Amino acid sequence: MKRILIIFVLLLAGCAAYSPMPPGEMTILTKMEAPGLSKQEIFDKSEIWMERHLFSRGKIIREADMGTGVIVANGYINYPAEGKLEAIHRIQYTITFDMKVKVADSAVTVAFSDLLLDIPRNYLVYGRWWPLQEYSGGYSEPIEDRADFDAAKRGLLEVAEKLGGCLKLNRCE
């Protein structure tokens, strides 16, 4: 009887170990200053920068309203892998996101949401003890794992920093 109880407890512990990140924590938010620029200048430069520097499978700018000072865009970045194991396994993935820019006088708030991990149709995995395995994917799934979220945050904060550099240095090429 004790063995059955122990096995049952171990099974429950294994099932309860994984808990996805709550959706409320899945937004990446950053604020930047753009001293000396008016709301109109920040809006125009942000819109131009997004059109030139974001990649998307469809239309990049989904909504741009100067009245409210909001620009909503779609984009994707390559998975920002770090380290040997993460780089080997996830390097072929991309991360799709929505980017919302809220413009105010001399300031910008950038929010990234709706993060999806895009698994390519065919991808290769190099194992530690076996040479190569090929998998079939071709789908997107919401990011729920903390490691994937941290990687997405690394990459998306870089995107926001590049937008901030455009606004601060007045170079949006």
C-alpha positions in Angstrom: 0.0 0.0 0.0 2.9 2.4 0.8 4.4 1.7 -2.6 1.2 2.6 -4.4 0.9 5.8 -2.3 4.5 6.8 -3.1 4.0 6.1 -6.8 0.8 8.1 -6.8 2.5 11.1 -5.0 5.4 11.0 -7.4 3.1 11.0 -10.4 1.2 14.0 -9.0 4.4 15.8 -8.3 5.6 15.3 -11.9 2.3 16.6 -13.3 2.3 19.6 -11.0 5.9 20.6 -11.8 5.1 22.5 -15.0 3.1 25.7 -14.7 3.0 28.1 -17.7 3.6 31.8 -17.2 0.4 33.8 -16.5 -0.8 35.8 -19.5 -0.6 39.0 -17.5 3.2 38.6 -17.2 3.7 38.1 -20.9 3.9 41.8 -21.8 7.3 43.4 -22.2 7.2 47.2 -21.4 9.8 49.8 -21.7 9.8 53.6 -21.5 12.2 55.9 -23.3 12.8 59.7 -23.3 13.2 61.6 -26.6 14.3 65.1 -25.4 13.7 68.0 -27.7 11.2 66.2 -29.9 7.6 67.0 -30.3 4.9 64.4 -30.2 4.4 64.7 -34.0 8.2 64.3 -34.6 8.4 61.2 -32.4 5.3 59.7 -34.0 6.6 60.2 -37.5 10.1 58.9 -36.8 8.7 55.9 -34.9 6.4 55.0 -37.8 9.2 55.4 -40.4 11.6 53.4 -38.2 9.1 50.5 -37.8 8.4 50.3 -41.5 12.1 50.2 -42.3 13.4 47.9 -39.5 10.7 45.5 -38.5 10.1 42.3 -40.4 6.6 40.8 -40.8 4.9 38.2 -42.9 2.1 40.7 -43.6 1.5 44.4 -43.2 3.9 45.8 -40.6 1.9 48.8 -39.4 -1.5 47.6 -38.4 -2.8 50.9 -36.9 -1.4 54.4 -36.6 -3.5 57.1 -35.0 -1.8 60.5 -34.3 -4.8 61.7 -32.3 -4.2 59.1 -29.6 -0.5 58.8 -30.3 -0.6 55.1 -30.8 1.1 52.9 -33.4 0.5 49.2 -33.5 2.8 47.0 -35.6 3.4 43.3 -36.2 6.9 41.8 -36.5 9.2 38.9 -35.9 12.7 38.4 -34.8 15.1 35.5 -34.9 15.2 33.6 -31.7 17.9 35.4 -29.6 19.7 32.2 -28.5 22.5 32.3 -25.9 24.9 29.6 -24.9 25.7 26.4 -26.7 22.6 24.3 -25.9 20.0 27.0 -26.4 21.7 28.2 -29.6 21.8 24.8 -31.1 18.2 23.9 -30.4 16.3 27.1 -30.9 18.4 29.0 -33.5 16.0 28.1 -36.3 13.0 29.5 -34.5 11.5 33.0 -34.8 9.4 35.0 -32.3 6.4 36.8 -33.6 5.1 39.8 -31.6 2.8 42.8 -31.6 4.5 46.1 -30.8 2.5 49.0 -29.5 4.1 52.4 -29.3 2.4 55.1 -27.2 3.8 58.5 -28.0 3.7 61.5 -25.6 5.7 64.8 -25.6 9.4 63.9 -25.3 8.6 60.3 -24.3 7.7 56.9 -25.8 6.3 53.8 -24.2 6.9 50.6 -26.1 4.9 47.4 -25.2 5.4 44.0 -26.8 2.6 41.5 -26.5 1.1 38.4 -28.1 4.4 36.6 -28.2 4.4 33.5 -30.3 7.2 30.9 -30.8 7.3 30.0 -34.5 8.6 26.5 -35.2 9.7 26.2 -38.8 8.2 23.6 -41.1 11.4 21.5 -41.2 14.2 22.0 -38.8 17.3 20.1 -37.6 18.3 19.3 -34.1 21.9 18.4 -33.4 22.1 16.1 -30.4 24.9 15.7 -28.0 25.3 11.9 -28.6 23.7 11.5 -32.0 24.6 13.4 -35.1 21.3 14.8 -36.4 17.6 14.5 -36.2 15.0 16.2 -38.5 11.7 17.3 -37.2 8.5 18.6 -38.8 6.9 21.7 -37.4 5.3 24.5 -39.3 3.2 26.0 -36.5 3.2 28.8 -33.9 2.5 28.4 -30.2 2.2 31.0 -27.4 5.3 31.4 -25.3 4.6 29.9 -21.9 8.1 28.8 -20.8 10.2 31.2 -18.7 13.4 30.5 -20.7 11.6 31.3 -24.0 10.1 34.4 -22.4 13.5 35.6 -21.2 15.0 35.0 -24.6 12.1 37.0 -26.2 12.6 39.8 -23.7 16.4 40.0 -24.6 15.6 40.3 -28.3 12.7 42.6 -28.0 14.4 45.0 -25.6 17.1 45.3 -28.3 14.5 46.2 -30.8 13.2 48.9 -28.4 16.8 50.2 -27.8 17.3 50.6 -31.6 14.1 52.6 -31.8 15.3 54.7 -28.9 18.6 55.2 -30.6 16.8 56.5 -33.7 14.9 59.0 -31.6 17.8 60.2 -29.4 20.4 60.4 -32.0 18.0 61.6 -34.7 19.3 58.9 -37.1 16.6 56.6 -38.3 18.3 55.0 -41.3 
